[in-house]
Amino acid sequence: MSAQIVLLPVFVLVGLTFALLFTGSGRGSLSGGEARDIVQAQFDLPLLFYVLVALALPLRHADLFIVLASWVFVVTCFAHAGILVTSNNSRRRLSARLAGALVLLAMWIYFALRILLLI
């Protein structure tokens, strides 16, 4: 896989993070705690995603599965952010977050198996 294809979901997710940071979430006036929650929500799981891509790319283990799963993860991040800045329905937000966490877990397991089993 080319570096551009592997890194495109990373760039999109970084763009979402900055958009949320600079727009204040779109819900009008936010308290300092709410703004921090929005930024924090866009950094904890994505940080694990960024590390995975940063490792997979130079080790040449960024294959089609990693790229497709990256896009699924990014979509779940957009869903989570959309719920967070609109209705902030905690049940729906948790579902989007859990979906993203499961996709990321599958990516890490796949990556670890490829590294450890030398496939």
DRENTORKOL-3810 file (N, C-alpha, C; in nm, 4 decimals):
REM DRENTORKOL-3810
@n.u->0.0835; n.v->-0.1183; n.w->0.0000; ca.u->0.0000; ca.v->0.0000; ca.w->0.0000; c.u->0.0878; c.v->0.1243; c.w->0.0000
@n.u->0.0428; n.v->0.2234; n.w->-0.0715; ca.u->0.1191; ca.v->0.3483; ca.w->-0.0741; c.u->0.0968; c.v->0.4260; c.w->0.0557
@n.u->0.1909; n.v->0.5081; n.w->0.0890; ca.u->0.1811; ca.v->0.5878; ca.w->0.2116; c.u->0.0593; c.v->0.6803; c.w->0.2074
@n.u->0.0285; n.v->0.7352; n.w->0.0901; ca.u->-0.0859; ca.v->0.8252; ca.w->0.0788; c.u->-0.2165; c.v->0.7541; c.w->0.1135
@n.u->-0.2326; n.v->0.6320; n.w->0.0652; ca.u->-0.3561; ca.v->0.5573; ca.w->0.0918; c.u->-0.3668; c.v->0.5230; c.w->0.2398
@n.u->-0.2574; n.v->0.4852; n.w->0.2996; ca.u->-0.2577; ca.v->0.4487; ca.w->0.4412; c.u->-0.2804; c.v->0.5708; c.w->0.5292
@n.u->-0.2224; n.v->0.6835; n.w->0.4922; ca.u->-0.2299; ca.v->0.8028; ca.w->0.5766; c.u->-0.3550; c.v->0.8876; c.w->0.5565
@n.u->-0.4280; n.v->0.8680; n.w->0.4486; ca.u->-0.5471; ca.v->0.9508; ca.w->0.4241; c.u->-0.6481; c.v->0.9445; c.w->0.5396
@n.u->-0.6826; n.v->0.8258; n.w->0.5939; ca.u->-0.7745; ca.v->0.8260; ca.w->0.7087; c.u->-0.7173; c.v->0.8995; c.w->0.8299
@n.u->-0.5875; n.v->0.8951; n.w->0.8476; ca.u->-0.5235; ca.v->0.9679; ca.w->0.9576; c.u->-0.5448; c.v->1.1178; c.w->0.9395
@n.u->-0.5219; n.v->1.1675; n.w->0.8183; ca.u->-0.5396; ca.v->1.3100; ca.w->0.7907; c.u->-0.6848; c.v->1.3525; c.w->0.8115
@n.u->-0.7783; n.v->1.2684; n.w->0.7708; ca.u->-0.9209; ca.v->1.3004; ca.w->0.7885; c.u->-0.9548; c.v->1.3083; c.w->0.9368
@n.u->-0.9037; n.v->1.2142; n.w->1.0163; ca.u->-0.9314; ca.v->1.2151; ca.w->1.1597; c.u->-0.8662; c.v->1.3339; c.w->1.2285
@n.u->-0.7473; n.v->1.3696; n.w->1.1879; ca.u->-0.6822; ca.v->1.4893; ca.w->1.2424; c.u->-0.7655; c.v->1.6136; c.w->1.2078
@n.u->-0.8154; n.v->1.6187; n.w->1.0857; ca.u->-0.9014; ca.v->1.7309; ca.w->1.0453; c.u->-1.0264; c.v->1.7404; c.w->1.1307
@n.u->-1.0891; n.v->1.6262; n.w->1.1596; ca.u->-1.2073; ca.v->1.6262; ca.w->1.2464; c.u->-1.1720; c.v->1.6795; c.w->1.3851
@n.u->-1.0605; n.v->1.6366; n.w->1.4380; ca.u->-1.0192; ca.v->1.6820; ca.w->1.5711; c.u->-1.0002; c.v->1.8329; c.w->1.5752
@n.u->-0.9303; n.v->1.8877; n.w->1.4761; ca.u->-0.9105; ca.v->2.0327; ca.w->1.4732; c.u->-1.0408; c.v->2.1069; c.w->1.4482
@n.u->-1.1272; n.v->2.0522; n.w->1.3651; ca.u->-1.2568; ca.v->2.1168; ca.w->1.3399; c.u->-1.3371; c.v->2.1266; c.w->1.4690
@n.u->-1.3395; n.v->2.0201; n.w->1.5464; ca.u->-1.4115; ca.v->2.0235; ca.w->1.6743; c.u->-1.3462; c.v->2.1198; c.w->1.7721
@n.u->-1.2157; n.v->2.1228; n.w->1.7703; ca.u->-1.1428; ca.v->2.2108; ca.w->1.8614; c.u->-1.1713; c.v->2.3580; c.w->1.8302
@n.u->-1.1669; n.v->2.3940; n.w->1.7018; ca.u->-1.1802; ca.v->2.5345; ca.w->1.6633; c.u->-1.3241; c.v->2.5825; c.w->1.6523
@n.u->-1.4195; n.v->2.4931; n.w->1.6344; ca.u->-1.5585; ca.v->2.5367; ca.w->1.6232; c.u->-1.6307; c.v->2.5336; c.w->1.7555
@n.u->-1.5694; n.v->2.4777; n.w->1.8578; ca.u->-1.6347; ca.v->2.4722; ca.w->1.9885; c.u->-1.7526; c.v->2.3783; c.w->1.9882
@n.u->-1.7537; n.v->2.2830; n.w->1.8974; ca.u->-1.8492; ca.v->2.1742; ca.w->1.8850; c.u->-1.9776; c.v->2.2108; c.w->1.8127
@n.u->-2.0049; n.v->2.3361; n.w->1.7867; ca.u->-2.1251; ca.v->2.3710; ca.w->1.7132; c.u->-2.2499; c.v->2.3821; c.w->1.7979
@n.u->-2.2401; n.v->2.3627; n.w->1.9282; ca.u->-2.3585; ca.v->2.3698; ca.w->2.0142; c.u->-2.3687; c.v->2.5055; c.w->2.0831
@n.u->-2.3112; n.v->2.6055; n.w->2.0249; ca.u->-2.3180; ca.v->2.7365; ca.w->2.0881; c.u->-2.2134; c.v->2.7488; c.w->2.1961
@n.u->-2.2505; n.v->2.8107; n.w->2.3040; ca.u->-2.1568; ca.v->2.8359; ca.w->2.4121; c.u->-2.1353; c.v->2.7092; c.w->2.4952
@n.u->-2.0126; n.v->2.6728; n.w->2.5119; ca.u->-1.9774; ca.v->2.5557; ca.w->2.5912; c.u->-1.8994; c.v->2.5985; c.w->2.7136
@n.u->-1.9236; n.v->2.5282; n.w->2.8214; ca.u->-1.8403; ca.v->2.5522; ca.w->2.9387; c.u->-1.7022; c.v->2.4934; c.w->2.9125
@n.u->-1.6077; n.v->2.5315; n.w->2.9946; ca.u->-1.4722; ca.v->2.4792; ca.w->2.9783; c.u->-1.4673; c.v->2.3286; c.w->2.9894
@n.u->-1.5469; n.v->2.2713; n.w->3.0798; ca.u->-1.5504; ca.v->2.1265; ca.w->3.0970; c.u->-1.6053; c.v->2.0558; c.w->2.9753
@n.u->-1.7106; n.v->2.1110; n.w->2.9157; ca.u->-1.7683; ca.v->2.0493; ca.w->2.7953; c.u->-1.6696; c.v->2.0531; c.w->2.6794
@n.u->-1.6032; n.v->2.1646; n.w->2.6617; ca.u->-1.5058; ca.v->2.1763; ca.w->2.5532; c.u->-1.3914; c.v->2.0771; c.w->2.5732
@n.u->-1.3461; n.v->2.0625; n.w->2.6976; ca.u->-1.2405; ca.v->1.9652; ca.w->2.7268; c.u->-1.2868; c.v->1.8229; c.w->2.6981
@n.u->-1.4126; n.v->1.7917; n.w->2.7313; ca.u->-1.4669; ca.v->1.6580; ca.w->2.7053; c.u->-1.4679; c.v->1.6268; c.w->2.5566
@n.u->-1.5020; n.v->1.7252; n.w->2.4751; ca.u->-1.5057; ca.v->1.7051; ca.w->2.3303; c.u->-1.3662; c.v->1.6784; c.w->2.2767
@n.u->-1.2702; n.v->1.7581; n.w->2.3190; ca.u->-1.1333; ca.v->1.7387; ca.w->2.2731; c.u->-1.0799; c.v->1.6048; c.w->2.3238
@n.u->-1.1052; n.v->1.5717; n.w->2.4504; ca.u->-1.0568; ca.v->1.4456; ca.w->2.5072; c.u->-1.1156; c.v->1.3266; c.w->2.4328
@n.u->-1.2430; n.v->1.3345; n.w->2.3986; ca.u->-1.3088; ca.v->1.2246; ca.w->2.3283; c.u->-1.2470; c.v->1.2004; c.w->2.1919
@n.u->-1.1863; n.v->1.3020; n.w->2.1347; ca.u->-1.1248; ca.v->1.2869; ca.w->2.0033; c.u->-0.9766; c.v->1.2517; c.w->2.0121
@n.u->-0.9243; n.v->1.2296; n.w->2.1326; ca.u->-0.7820; ca.v->1.1987; ca.w->2.1454; c.u->-0.7507; c.v->1.0613; c.w->2.2026
@n.u->-0.8326; n.v->1.0046; n.w->2.2885; ca.u->-0.7910; ca.v->0.8810; ca.w->2.3546; c.u->-0.7873; c.v->0.7609; c.w->2.2606
@n.u->-0.8977; n.v->0.7203; n.w->2.2006; ca.u->-0.8927; ca.v->0.6094; ca.w->2.1040; c.u->-0.8126; c.v->0.6463; c.w->1.9789
@n.u->-0.8325; n.v->0.7660; n.w->1.9248; ca.u->-0.7517; ca.v->0.7996; ca.w->1.8070; c.u->-0.6014; c.v->0.7933; c.w->1.8317
@n.u->-0.5579; n.v->0.8183; n.w->1.9531; ca.u->-0.4153; ca.v->0.8086; ca.w->1.9810; c.u->-0.3652; c.v->0.6662; c.w->1.9548
@n.u->-0.4413; n.v->0.5670; n.w->1.9964; ca.u->-0.4044; ca.v->0.4279; ca.w->1.9691; c.u->-0.4061; c.v->0.3994; c.w->1.8189
@n.u->-0.4976; n.v->0.4630; n.w->1.7484; ca.u->-0.5051; ca.v->0.4491; ca.w->1.6028; c.u->-0.3811; c.v->0.5091; c.w->1.5372
@n.u->-0.3429; n.v->0.6283; n.w->1.5801; ca.u->-0.2254; ca.v->0.6942; ca.w->1.5233; c.u->-0.0989; c.v->0.6109; c.w->1.5468
@n.u->-0.0862; n.v->0.5545; n.w->1.6659; ca.u->0.0304; ca.v->0.4718; ca.w->1.6969; c.u->0.0327; c.v->0.3489; c.w->1.6065
@n.u->-0.0819; n.v->0.2863; n.w->1.5874; ca.u->-0.0882; ca.v->0.1680; ca.w->1.5013; c.u->-0.0431; c.v->0.2008; c.w->1.3593
@n.u->-0.0934; n.v->0.3090; n.w->1.3037; ca.u->-0.0552; ca.v->0.3471; ca.w->1.1677; c.u->0.0929; c.v->0.3846; c.w->1.1631
@n.u->0.1396; n.v->0.4550; n.w->1.2672; ca.u->0.2807; ca.v->0.4946; ca.w->1.2705; c.u->0.3731; c.v->0.3732; c.w->1.2771
@n.u->0.3271; n.v->0.2652; n.w->1.3344; ca.u->0.4067; ca.v->0.1426; ca.w->1.3385; c.u->0.3896; c.v->0.0597; c.w->1.2113
@n.u->0.2668; n.v->0.0479; n.w->1.1650; ca.u->0.2377; ca.v->-0.0390; ca.w->1.0503; c.u->0.3011; c.v->0.0124; c.w->0.9213
@n.u->0.3045; n.v->0.1409; n.w->0.9024; ca.u->0.3560; ca.v->0.1969; ca.w->0.7777; c.u->0.5045; c.v->0.1690; c.w->0.7568
@n.u->0.5935; n.v->0.2056; n.w->0.8491; ca.u->0.7353; ca.v->0.1782; ca.w->0.8235; c.u->0.7700; c.v->0.0291; c.w->0.8284
@n.u->0.6903; n.v->-0.0491; n.w->0.8998; ca.u->0.7159; ca.v->-0.1927; ca.w->0.9062; c.u->0.6548; c.v->-0.2679; c.w->0.7875
@n.u->0.5906; n.v->-0.1932; n.w->0.7006; ca.u->0.5286; ca.v->-0.2483; ca.w->0.5793; c.u->0.4221; c.v->-0.3540; c.w->0.6098
@n.u->0.3433; n.v->-0.3261; n.w->0.7132; ca.u->0.2320; ca.v->-0.4128; ca.w->0.7488; c.u->0.0981; c.v->-0.3404; c.w->0.7334
@n.u->0.0993; n.v->-0.2311; n.w->0.6612; ca.u->-0.0240; ca.v->-0.1567; ca.w->0.6353; c.u->-0.0826; c.v->-0.2097; c.w->0.5043
@n.u->-0.1678; n.v->-0.3106; n.w->0.5170; ca.u->-0.2256; ca.v->-0.3734; ca.w->0.3992; c.u->-0.3709; c.v->-0.3286; c.w->0.3817
@n.u->-0.4418; n.v->-0.3958; n.w->0.2920; ca.u->-0.5794; ca.v->-0.3579; ca.w->0.2610; c.u->-0.6692; c.v->-0.3648; c.w->0.3845
@n.u->-0.6517; n.v->-0.4661; n.w->0.4674; ca.u->-0.7329; ca.v->-0.4766; ca.w->0.5882; c.u->-0.7126; c.v->-0.3554; c.w->0.6783
@n.u->-0.5887; n.v->-0.3157; n.w->0.6993; ca.u->-0.5587; ca.v->-0.2001; ca.w->0.7846; c.u->-0.6224; c.v->-0.0738; c.w->0.7271
@n.u->-0.6127; n.v->-0.0563; n.w->0.5951; ca.u->-0.6693; ca.v->0.0643; ca.w->0.5330; c.u->-0.8219; c.v->0.0644; c.w->0.5445
@n.u->-0.8867; n.v->-0.0472; n.w->0.5132; ca.u->-1.0331; ca.v->-0.0527; ca.w->0.5213; c.u->-1.0815; c.v->-0.0366; c.w->0.6655
@n.u->-1.0148; n.v->-0.1033; n.w->0.7581; ca.u->-1.0522; ca.v->-0.0893; ca.w->0.8990; c.u->-1.0267; c.v->0.0532; c.w->0.9481
@n.u->-0.9241; n.v->0.1177; n.w->0.8959; ca.u->-0.8973; ca.v->0.2578; ca.w->0.9315; c.u->-1.0144; c.v->0.3460; c.w->0.8932
@n.u->-1.0664; n.v->0.3239; n.w->0.7733; ca.u->-1.1814; ca.v->0.4035; ca.w->0.7291; c.u->-1.3047; c.v->0.3752; c.w->0.8140
@n.u->-1.3257; n.v->0.2506; n.w->0.8514; ca.u->-1.4393; ca.v->0.2183; ca.w->0.9392; c.u->-1.4221; c.v->0.2887; c.w->1.0733
@n.u->-1.3005; n.v->0.2865; n.w->1.1267; ca.u->-1.2741; ca.v->0.3545; ca.w->1.2531; c.u->-1.3009; c.v->0.5044; c.w->1.2408
@n.u->-1.2547; n.v->0.5645; n.w->1.1317; ca.u->-1.2764; ca.v->0.7086; ca.w->1.1118; c.u->-1.4259; c.v->0.7393; c.w->1.1030
@n.u->-1.5012; n.v->0.6557; n.w->1.0363; ca.u->-1.6466; ca.v->0.6760; ca.w->1.0269; c.u->-1.7098; c.v->0.6700; c.w->1.1664
@n.u->-1.6656; n.v->0.5760; n.w->1.2501; ca.u->-1.7204; ca.v->0.5698; ca.w->1.3861; c.u->-1.6834; c.v->0.6948; c.w->1.4661
@n.u->-1.5657; n.v->0.7493; n.w->1.4408; ca.u->-1.5264; ca.v->0.8743; ca.w->1.5082; c.u->-1.6149; c.v->0.9907; c.w->1.4644
@n.u->-1.6460; n.v->0.9961; n.w->1.3348; ca.u->-1.7366; ca.v->1.0998; ca.w->1.2863; c.u->-1.8755; c.v->1.0824; c.w->1.3470
@n.u->-1.9228; n.v->0.9591; n.w->1.3563; ca.u->-2.0537; ca.v->0.9339; ca.w->1.4172; c.u->-2.0541; c.v->0.9779; c.w->1.5625
@n.u->-1.9491; n.v->0.9417; n.w->1.6354; ca.u->-1.9384; ca.v->0.9807; ca.w->1.7756; c.u->-1.9367; c.v->1.1324; c.w->1.7891
@n.u->-1.8561; n.v->1.1988; n.w->1.7062; ca.u->-1.8472; ca.v->1.3452; ca.w->1.7120; c.u->-1.9800; c.v->1.4092; c.w->1.6747
@n.u->-2.0461; n.v->1.3555; n.w->1.5741; ca.u->-2.1762; ca.v->1.4106; ca.w->1.5335; c.u->-2.2786; c.v->1.4016; c.w->1.6445
@n.u->-2.2822; n.v->1.2889; n.w->1.7125; ca.u->-2.3752; ca.v->1.2727; ca.w->1.8250; c.u->-2.3358; c.v->1.3654; c.w->1.9385
@n.u->-2.2084; n.v->1.3772; n.w->1.9639; ca.u->-2.1582; ca.v->1.4605; ca.w->2.0738; c.u->-2.1959; c.v->1.6067; c.w->2.0545
@n.u->-2.1849; n.v->1.6567; n.w->1.9326; ca.u->-2.2089; ca.v->1.7998; ca.w->1.9109; c.u->-2.3538; c.v->1.8332; c.w->1.8784
@n.u->-2.4374; n.v->1.7332; n.w->1.8600; ca.u->-2.5789; ca.v->1.7620; ca.w->1.8318; c.u->-2.6634; c.v->1.7235; c.w->1.9524
@n.u->-2.7157; n.v->1.6040; n.w->1.9539; ca.u->-2.8069; ca.v->1.5624; ca.w->2.0610; c.u->-2.7348; c.v->1.5227; c.w->2.1885
@n.u->-2.6108; n.v->1.4796; n.w->2.1770; ca.u->-2.5313; ca.v->1.4300; ca.w->2.2888; c.u->-2.6047; c.v->1.3185; c.w->2.3639
@n.u->-2.6766; n.v->1.2362; n.w->2.2886; ca.u->-2.7465; ca.v->1.1209; ca.w->2.3446; c.u->-2.6420; c.v->1.0201; c.w->2.3909
@n.u->-2.6353; n.v->0.9975; n.w->2.5203; ca.u->-2.5265; ca.v->0.9159; ca.w->2.5743; c.u->-2.5329; c.v->0.7710; c.w->2.5265
@n.u->-2.6513; n.v->0.7162; n.w->2.5090; ca.u->-2.6624; ca.v->0.5770; ca.w->2.4623; c.u->-2.6109; c.v->0.5627; c.w->2.3190
@n.u->-2.6524; n.v->0.6527; n.w->2.2316; ca.u->-2.6063; ca.v->0.6481; ca.w->2.0925; c.u->-2.4565; c.v->0.6773; c.w->2.0842
@n.u->-2.4118; n.v->0.7731; n.w->2.1647; ca.u->-2.2698; ca.v->0.8081; ca.w->2.1651; c.u->-2.1856; c.v->0.6904; c.w->2.2114
@n.u->-2.2319; n.v->0.6201; n.w->2.3144; ca.u->-2.1599; ca.v->0.5036; ca.w->2.3646; c.u->-2.1552; c.v->0.3935; c.w->2.2582
@n.u->-2.2641; n.v->0.3756; n.w->2.1847; ca.u->-2.2665; ca.v->0.2741; ca.w->2.0783; c.u->-2.1635; c.v->0.3050; c.w->1.9706
@n.u->-2.1550; n.v->0.4302; n.w->1.9302; ca.u->-2.0570; ca.v->0.4697; ca.w->1.8286; c.u->-1.9158; c.v->0.4508; c.w->1.8816
@n.u->-1.8957; n.v->0.4864; n.w->2.0064; ca.u->-1.7637; ca.v->0.4737; ca.w->2.0686; c.u->-1.7225; c.v->0.3270; c.w->2.0811
@n.u->-1.8170; n.v->0.2428; n.w->2.1214; ca.u->-1.7894; ca.v->0.1005; ca.w->2.1347; c.u->-1.7577; c.v->0.0384; c.w->1.9994
@n.u->-1.8312; n.v->0.0775; n.w->1.8971; ca.u->-1.8042; ca.v->0.0267; ca.w->1.7622; c.u->-1.6616; c.v->0.0635; c.w->1.7196
@n.u->-1.6227; n.v->0.1869; n.w->1.7442; ca.u->-1.4870; ca.v->0.2302; ca.w->1.7106; c.u->-1.3822; c.v->0.1541; c.w->1.7897
@n.u->-1.4092; n.v->0.1317; n.w->1.9173; ca.u->-1.3142; ca.v->0.0589; ca.w->2.0012; c.u->-1.2981; c.v->-0.0849; c.w->1.9534
@n.u->-1.4073; n.v->-0.1478; n.w->1.9123; ca.u->-1.3995; ca.v->-0.2856; ca.w->1.8638; c.u->-1.3232; c.v->-0.2950; c.w->1.7319
@n.u->-1.3461; n.v->-0.1984; n.w->1.6436; ca.u->-1.2722; ca.v->-0.1960; ca.w->1.5174; c.u->-1.1239; c.v->-0.1772; c.w->1.5454
@n.u->-1.0911; n.v->-0.0855; n.w->1.6339; ca.u->-0.9511; ca.v->-0.0601; ca.w->1.6676; c.u->-0.8872; c.v->-0.1819; c.w->1.7351
@n.u->-0.9607; n.v->-0.2483; n.w->1.8203; ca.u->-0.9106; ca.v->-0.3706; ca.w->1.8831; c.u->-0.8805; c.v->-0.4767; c.w->1.7768
@n.u->-0.9707; n.v->-0.4932; n.w->1.6816; ca.u->-0.9479; ca.v->-0.5899; ca.w->1.5732; c.u->-0.8235; c.v->-0.5528; c.w->1.4926
@n.u->-0.8046; n.v->-0.4245; n.w->1.4681; ca.u->-0.6850; ca.v->-0.3801; ca.w->1.3955; c.u->-0.5579; c.v->-0.4146; c.w->1.4727
@n.u->-0.5576; n.v->-0.3880; n.w->1.6028; ca.u->-0.4390; ca.v->-0.4161; ca.w->1.6841; c.u->-0.4115; c.v->-0.5660; c.w->1.6912
@n.u->-0.5157; n.v->-0.6471; n.w->1.7055; ca.u->-0.4964; ca.v->-0.7928; ca.w->1.7092; c.u->-0.4396; c.v->-0.8409; c.w->1.5761
@n.u->-0.4967; n.v->-0.7941; n.w->1.4669; ca.u->-0.4491; ca.v->-0.8317; ca.w->1.3337; c.u->-0.3026; c.v->-0.7921; c.w->1.3164
@n.u->-0.2700; n.v->-0.6683; n.w->1.3534; ca.u->-0.1333; ca.v->-0.6184; ca.w->1.3406; c.u->-0.0372; c.v->-0.6997; c.w->1.4271
@n.u->-0.0753; n.v->-0.7258; n.w->1.5516; ca.u->0.0113; ca.v->-0.8022; ca.w->1.6423; c.u->0.0351; c.v->-0.9433; c.w->1.5897
@n.u->-0.0692; n.v->-1.0064; n.w->1.5393; ca.u->-0.0534; ca.v->-1.1412; ca.w->1.4847; c.u->0.0380; c.v->-1.1416; c.w->1.3631
@n.u->0.0249; n.v->-1.0418; n.w->1.2786; ca.u->0.1122; ca.v->-1.0338; ca.w->1.1607; c.u->0.2586; c.v->-1.0155; c.w->1.2024
@n.u->0.2818; n.v->-0.9359; n.w->1.3037; ca.u->0.4181; ca.v->-0.9121; ca.w->1.3516; c.u->0.4724; c.v->-1.0366; c.w->1.4218
@n.u->0.3952; n.v->-1.0914; n.w->1.5139; ca.u->0.4430; ca.v->-1.2026; ca.w->1.5953; c.u->0.4529; c.v->-1.3333; c.w->1.5191
@n.u->0.3649; n.v->-1.3545; n.w->1.4232; ca.u->0.3673; ca.v->-1.4789; ca.w->1.3452; c.u->0.4431; c.v->-1.4639; c.w->1.2136
@n.u->0.4971; n.v->-1.3435; n.w->1.1925; ca.u->0.5757; ca.v->-1.3132; ca.w->1.0726; c.u->0.5004; c.v->-1.3437; c.w->0.9425
@n.u->0.3733; n.v->-1.3024; n.w->0.9380; ca.u->0.2947; ca.v->-1.3204; ca.w->0.8155; c.u->0.2670; c.v->-1.1887; c.w->0.7473
END
